[in-house]
Amino acid sequence: MLSNQNFLVLTTAVAPVLWGTTYLTTTLFLPEDRPLLAATVRALPAGVLLLVLCRRWPRGEWWWKSWVLGILNIGAFFALLFIAAYRLPGGVAAIVGGLQPLVVAVLASRVLQERLTARVVFAGSSGLLGVCLIVLQAQSRLDAVGLAAAIGGTLSMASGIVLAKKWGQPASPLTTTAWQLIAGGLFLLVLTIAIEGLITTPLTLPNMMGFSYLSVVGTAFAYVVWFRGIAQLPASTTVFLGLLSPVVAILLGWMIAGEDLAPLQVAGVVIVLGSIAAVIVSKTAKPVRAHEGLPNDPTR
């Protein structure tokens, strides 16, 4: 049987696997040239749905903390993610996502006092190499704006992960996820109206199916299990699981979109999976006690 720790790792890994489908879903189902609209419709309805389920608003300092985390993890990240997804094909949109484990590991060593071990640095470097092999073999032109958006999204979410770990969770993952999604969704709504304007053409059935999938499955469900993992796992473990997204994206591009998969890309996938396994094994060798990493947990 799986231990509680291993089960938590597996359930947390579901989130980046689902996020890896974002690129293909955006390409096949969403309206063209509306990245901010796509980000808003993905985030805000998901937040409202979760808030209806939990029926609890933030209190005290968690009003402004929810806004900070909502913008870093949702608002800015989603906007930059969809810009990258629209301007870069398939797994290319995740080119700099391979940097995130190293960025989070360094931030966590400074902010959370997590040890920056040689194993983590080596695994992070290997993961970055694997993602580069996946991306650099893609037969497509790299867009400068898309790459800049991917870099910005990586830095935004890395900061959000570390802050979410530092501040803990004053309520259930479902509740705190609702707060962040609503804060980030409202931020995106303002950007959408100011930059792209309101919808002028009706959405098609494929558009609505794509939005529904991304909002309910790829956002509401995925972020609940993701933030649950952040609360109970070391930050470096959680962020390494995020490397599954480019792997899923490139494999879906190969299986569904008919994109070529070169031998070096296959090697990149193997290296990424190996780097994730190296960190997971090292972190689960000494199970994390349930209360660790939850400085604001009222049940302590």
C-alpha positions as CSV (number, residue, x, y, z in Angstrom):
1,M,0.0,0.0,0.0
2,L,1.0,3.6,-0.6
3,S,2.1,5.6,2.4
4,N,0.3,8.8,3.2
5,Q,3.4,10.8,2.0
6,N,3.5,8.9,-1.4
7,F,-0.2,9.3,-1.9
8,L,0.1,13.0,-1.3
9,V,2.9,13.3,-3.8
10,L,0.8,11.4,-6.4
11,T,-2.3,13.5,-5.9
12,T,-0.3,16.7,-6.1
13,A,1.2,15.5,-9.3
14,V,-2.3,15.4,-10.9
15,A,-2.2,19.2,-11.0
16,P,0.8,19.7,-13.3
17,V,-0.4,16.7,-15.5
18,L,-3.7,18.6,-16.0
19,W,-1.9,21.9,-16.6
20,G,0.1,20.1,-19.3
21,T,-3.1,19.8,-21.3
22,T,-3.6,23.7,-21.3
23,Y,-1.4,24.2,-24.4
24,L,-3.3,21.7,-26.6
25,T,-6.7,22.8,-25.3
26,T,-5.8,26.4,-26.1
27,T,-4.7,25.6,-29.6
28,L,-7.6,23.4,-30.5
29,F,-10.6,24.9,-28.7
30,L,-10.2,28.5,-27.5
31,P,-10.8,31.7,-29.5
32,E,-7.8,33.1,-31.3
33,D,-5.9,36.1,-30.1
34,R,-7.7,36.5,-26.8
35,P,-5.2,35.3,-24.1
36,L,-6.5,37.5,-21.4
37,L,-10.1,36.5,-22.0
38,A,-9.0,32.9,-21.8
39,A,-7.2,33.4,-18.5
40,T,-10.1,35.3,-17.0
41,V,-12.7,32.7,-18.0
42,R,-10.5,30.0,-16.7
43,A,-9.9,31.6,-13.2
44,L,-13.0,33.6,-12.2
45,P,-15.8,31.0,-12.7
46,A,-13.6,28.4,-10.9
47,G,-13.1,30.7,-8.0
48,V,-16.9,31.4,-7.7
49,L,-17.6,27.7,-7.9
50,L,-15.2,26.9,-5.0
51,L,-16.5,29.8,-3.0
52,V,-20.1,28.6,-3.3
53,L,-18.9,25.2,-2.0
54,C,-16.9,26.5,0.9
55,R,-19.0,29.6,1.8
56,R,-16.2,31.4,3.7
57,W,-14.5,34.7,3.1
58,P,-11.0,35.7,4.2
59,R,-10.5,37.4,7.5
60,G,-8.0,40.0,8.8
61,E,-4.6,39.9,7.1
62,W,-5.8,37.2,4.7
63,W,-7.7,39.8,2.7
64,W,-4.4,41.3,1.4
65,K,-2.5,38.0,1.5
66,S,-5.1,36.4,-0.7
67,W,-4.7,39.3,-3.2
68,V,-0.9,38.9,-3.3
69,L,-1.1,35.2,-3.7
70,G,-4.0,35.4,-6.2
71,I,-2.0,37.8,-8.4
72,L,1.2,35.9,-8.3
73,N,-0.2,32.3,-8.6
74,I,-3.3,33.1,-10.7
75,G,-3.6,36.6,-12.2
76,A,-0.1,37.4,-13.5
77,F,0.7,33.7,-14.0
78,F,-2.4,32.9,-16.0
79,A,-2.1,36.1,-18.2
80,L,1.6,35.3,-19.0
81,L,0.8,31.6,-19.4
82,F,-1.9,32.2,-22.0
83,I,0.2,34.8,-23.9
84,A,3.0,32.1,-24.1
85,A,0.5,29.4,-25.1
86,Y,-0.9,31.5,-27.9
87,R,2.5,32.5,-29.2
88,L,4.5,29.3,-28.7
89,P,3.4,25.8,-29.9
90,G,3.0,22.8,-27.7
91,G,5.7,22.2,-25.1
92,V,7.7,25.2,-26.3
93,A,5.5,27.4,-24.1
94,A,7.1,25.6,-21.1
95,I,10.7,26.2,-22.2
96,V,11.7,28.2,-19.1
97,G,9.4,26.3,-16.8
98,G,12.5,24.1,-16.2
99,L,14.1,27.0,-14.3
100,Q,11.3,27.0,-11.7
101,P,12.7,24.2,-9.5
102,L,16.0,26.0,-9.2
103,V,14.4,29.4,-8.6
104,V,12.1,28.0,-5.9
105,A,14.9,26.0,-4.3
106,V,17.0,29.1,-3.9
107,L,14.1,31.2,-2.6
108,A,13.0,28.5,-0.2
109,S,16.6,28.2,1.2
110,R,16.5,32.0,1.9
111,V,12.8,32.5,3.0
112,L,11.8,29.1,4.4
113,Q,15.2,27.8,5.6
114,E,14.9,24.6,3.5
115,R,18.2,23.0,2.8
116,L,19.6,23.7,-0.7
117,T,21.3,20.3,-1.1
118,A,23.6,19.2,-3.9
119,R,21.0,16.6,-4.9
120,V,18.3,19.3,-5.4
121,V,20.7,21.5,-7.4
122,F,21.8,18.6,-9.6
123,A,18.2,17.4,-10.1
124,G,17.1,21.0,-11.0
125,S,20.0,21.4,-13.5
126,S,19.1,18.0,-15.0
127,G,15.4,18.9,-15.2
128,L,16.3,22.1,-17.0
129,L,18.5,20.2,-19.4
130,G,15.7,17.7,-20.1
131,V,13.2,20.5,-20.8
132,C,15.7,22.2,-23.1
133,L,16.1,18.9,-25.0
134,I,12.4,18.7,-25.3
135,V,12.0,22.2,-26.5
136,L,15.0,22.8,-28.7
137,Q,14.2,19.8,-30.9
138,A,10.7,21.2,-31.6
139,Q,10.4,22.1,-35.2
140,S,9.0,25.6,-34.8
141,R,10.1,29.2,-34.5
142,L,10.6,30.6,-31.0
143,D,8.8,33.8,-30.4
144,A,10.5,36.5,-28.3
145,V,7.3,37.8,-26.7
146,G,6.1,34.3,-26.0
147,L,9.4,33.4,-24.3
148,A,9.4,36.6,-22.3
149,A,5.9,35.8,-21.1
150,A,7.0,32.3,-20.1
151,I,9.9,33.7,-18.1
152,G,7.6,36.1,-16.3
153,G,5.1,33.4,-15.5
154,T,7.8,31.2,-14.1
155,L,9.1,33.9,-11.8
156,S,5.6,34.9,-10.7
157,M,4.5,31.4,-9.8
158,A,7.8,30.6,-8.1
159,S,7.3,33.6,-5.8
160,G,3.7,32.6,-5.2
161,I,4.7,29.0,-4.2
162,V,7.3,30.2,-1.7
163,L,5.0,32.9,-0.1
164,A,2.1,30.4,0.1
165,K,4.4,27.9,1.9
166,K,5.7,30.7,4.2
167,W,2.3,32.0,5.1
168,G,0.6,28.6,5.5
169,Q,-3.1,28.1,5.1
170,P,-5.7,29.5,7.6
171,A,-8.5,27.2,6.1
172,S,-8.9,24.2,3.9
173,P,-7.1,24.1,0.5
174,L,-10.5,24.4,-1.2
175,T,-11.2,27.6,0.7
176,T,-7.9,29.3,0.2
177,T,-7.9,28.3,-3.5
178,A,-11.2,30.0,-3.9
179,W,-9.9,33.2,-2.4
180,Q,-6.8,33.2,-4.7
181,L,-8.8,32.3,-7.8
182,I,-11.3,35.1,-7.2
183,A,-8.6,37.7,-6.5
184,G,-6.6,36.6,-9.5
185,G,-9.7,36.4,-11.7
186,L,-10.9,39.9,-10.8
187,F,-7.4,41.2,-11.6
188,L,-7.5,39.4,-15.0
189,L,-11.0,40.8,-15.7
190,V,-9.8,44.4,-15.3
191,L,-6.8,43.6,-17.6
192,T,-9.1,42.0,-20.2
193,I,-11.5,44.9,-20.3
194,A,-8.7,47.5,-20.5
195,I,-6.6,45.7,-23.1
196,E,-8.7,43.3,-25.1
197,G,-12.2,44.7,-24.6
198,L,-15.4,42.8,-24.2
199,I,-16.5,39.8,-26.3
200,T,-17.8,41.0,-29.7
201,T,-18.4,37.6,-31.3
202,P,-20.4,34.7,-29.8
203,L,-18.5,31.7,-28.4
204,T,-18.8,28.5,-30.3
205,L,-19.6,25.1,-28.7
206,P,-15.9,24.0,-28.9
207,N,-14.9,27.4,-27.2
208,M,-17.3,26.7,-24.4
209,M,-16.2,23.1,-24.0
210,G,-12.6,24.2,-23.8
211,F,-13.3,27.0,-21.3
212,S,-15.4,24.6,-19.1
213,Y,-12.6,22.0,-19.1
214,L,-9.9,24.5,-18.2
215,S,-12.0,26.2,-15.5
216,V,-13.5,23.2,-13.7
217,V,-10.9,20.4,-14.2
218,G,-7.7,22.3,-15.0
219,T,-8.2,25.1,-12.5
220,A,-10.7,24.4,-9.7
221,F,-9.8,20.8,-9.1
222,A,-6.1,21.1,-10.1
223,Y,-5.4,24.1,-7.8
224,V,-7.1,22.5,-4.8
225,V,-4.8,19.5,-4.9
226,W,-1.8,21.7,-5.8
227,F,-2.2,24.0,-2.8
228,R,-2.9,21.0,-0.6
229,G,0.5,19.7,-1.7
230,I,2.2,23.0,-1.1
231,A,0.9,23.1,2.5
232,Q,2.1,19.6,3.4
233,L,5.2,18.9,1.2
234,P,8.6,20.7,1.0
235,A,8.5,23.5,-1.5
236,S,11.2,21.9,-3.6
237,T,9.3,18.7,-3.9
238,T,6.1,20.4,-5.0
239,V,7.8,22.5,-7.7
240,F,9.7,19.6,-9.2
241,L,6.4,17.9,-9.8
242,G,5.6,21.0,-12.0
243,L,8.1,19.7,-14.5
244,L,5.5,17.1,-15.5
245,S,3.6,19.9,-17.4
246,P,6.1,20.2,-20.4
247,V,6.4,16.4,-20.5
248,V,2.6,16.0,-20.8
249,A,2.4,18.9,-23.3
250,I,5.0,17.4,-25.6
251,L,3.5,13.9,-25.4
252,L,0.0,15.2,-26.2
253,G,1.4,17.2,-29.1
254,W,2.9,14.0,-30.4
255,M,-0.1,11.7,-29.8
256,I,-2.9,14.1,-30.7
257,A,-1.6,17.0,-32.7
258,G,0.8,14.9,-34.8
259,E,3.9,16.8,-33.8
260,D,7.2,15.1,-34.4
261,L,9.0,13.6,-31.4
262,A,12.8,13.4,-32.0
263,P,15.1,11.0,-30.2
264,L,16.6,13.9,-28.2
265,Q,13.2,14.9,-27.0
266,V,12.6,11.4,-25.8
267,A,15.9,11.6,-23.9
268,G,14.7,14.9,-22.5
269,V,11.5,13.3,-21.2
270,V,13.5,10.6,-19.5
271,I,15.9,13.1,-17.9
272,V,13.0,15.2,-16.6
273,L,11.3,12.2,-15.1
274,G,14.6,11.0,-13.5
275,S,15.2,14.5,-11.9
276,I,11.7,14.4,-10.4
277,A,12.2,10.9,-9.1
278,A,15.6,11.8,-7.5
279,V,14.0,14.6,-5.5
280,I,10.9,12.7,-4.5
281,V,13.0,9.7,-3.3
282,S,15.2,12.0,-1.2
283,K,12.3,13.9,0.3
284,T,10.2,10.8,1.1
285,A,13.1,9.0,2.8
286,K,12.3,11.0,5.9
287,P,8.5,11.6,5.9
288,V,7.4,15.1,6.7
289,R,5.3,15.3,9.8
290,A,1.7,16.5,9.1
291,H,2.1,19.8,10.9
292,E,5.4,20.9,9.4
293,G,5.2,23.7,7.0
294,L,1.9,25.0,8.3
295,P,2.9,27.9,10.6
296,N,-0.6,29.4,10.4
297,D,-2.6,26.2,10.8
298,P,-5.2,26.9,13.5
299,T,-5.4,23.2,14.3
300,R,-1.9,22.9,15.6
